């Protein structure tokens, strides 16, 4: 009987600990994501248009396929996509957990093992590149203009997402006709997500961003 009571007390304390962690975690995530950094752009030149695009969960940074600063076609080839369409004008980059990316194309495909590996720093990462002919601004797609110097910083940051800064395609990995996957650098966790990566991309380019965020809304709220 005493052992049973002791077991229930231990379970109760453990449950309170988990609930407390989740509550504090959620509060910190929300509070820090609402703190704006880079409120003032030190280089206000509007040389290059880029987009911040969310699918409702995940944020991509969308840039020109090619300009005088960077021609992404030299590394992220149209031939890596299913369509092999060479008329795309923009390319979106996202970073995330490799297992989650490749094994969970839809939420219904999510497995406990995949989620645990992603949350607890156990997996590897991947870069996802998606080509676009054009983008339409809206609630989940924001267009901003940055200077050439800021774009150079953004390009340098995006390249750090690739494993060893080398673009290594993952064969036969696609969501649709216009995308491809590459080996990534770093690891996903409860404290560093795909949206954290995108948020840091904006920071690198001296653009408005959250102090720290795990969610797409933590980024987009600074542009509304």
C-alpha positions, 0 to 999 in steps of 0.5 A, a space after each residue: 500500500 505504501 509503495 502504491 502511494 509512493 508511486 502515485 506521488 512520484 507520478 503526480 510530481 512527474 505530471 506536474 513537472 511536465 505540465 509546468 515545463 510545457 506552460 513555461 516553454 509556451 510562455 517563453 516561446 510566445 514572449 520572445 517571439 514578440 520582441 522585434 530586433 533590427 527595427 531600423 534597417 541601417 542600409 535602406 536601399 531597396 535593390 533586391 526583392 525577397 519573400 518570407 513565405 509560410 505554409 502555415 507551419 514552416 517558413 521559407 526565405 524566397 530569393 531570385 534564382 539568379 542575379 549579379 550577386 548569386 546564381 543559384 542554378 550553379 548548385 541547386 539545378 533545375 534538373 534536380 526537380 521532377 519538372 526540370 523546368 528552367 523558367 522559374 524566377 524564384 527559389 525558396 529555401 527552408 531548413 529542417 529535420 531530415 527525417 521529418 522532411 522526408 518521412 512526413 510529407 503530411 501530418 497524417 504520416 507523422 510517427 512518434 519516433 520521427 517526432 522524438 528524433 526531431 525534438 530531442 536533437 537526435 536526427 540530422 538535417 536537410 535543406 529544402 529548395 522550392 522553385 517558383 514562377 512568381 509569388 502572390 503577397 498575402 497573409 502568409 507571404 510577405 515581400 520585402 526589399 533589401 540592399 545588395 550588401 544585405 543580400 550578400 549576407 543573406 546568401 552567405 547565411 543560406 549557404 551555411 544551411 548546406 552540409 559543409 556548405 556543399 550542395 549535396 542533393 538527396 536523390 529521389 526526394 520531392 514533395 512535388 514537381 518543383 522542389 528538391 532536397 539537400 543534405 543539411 548542416 546542424 540539428 533540429 530540436 525543441 529550441 531550434 526549429 525550421 522557423 528559427 533558421 528562417 528567423 536567423 536568415 532575416 537577422 543575418 540580412 539586418 531585417 526585422 525578426 523575432 528575438 527568438 522564435 520556433 513558429 512562423 507566426 513569430 516571424 510574420 507578426 513583425 511584418 503586419 
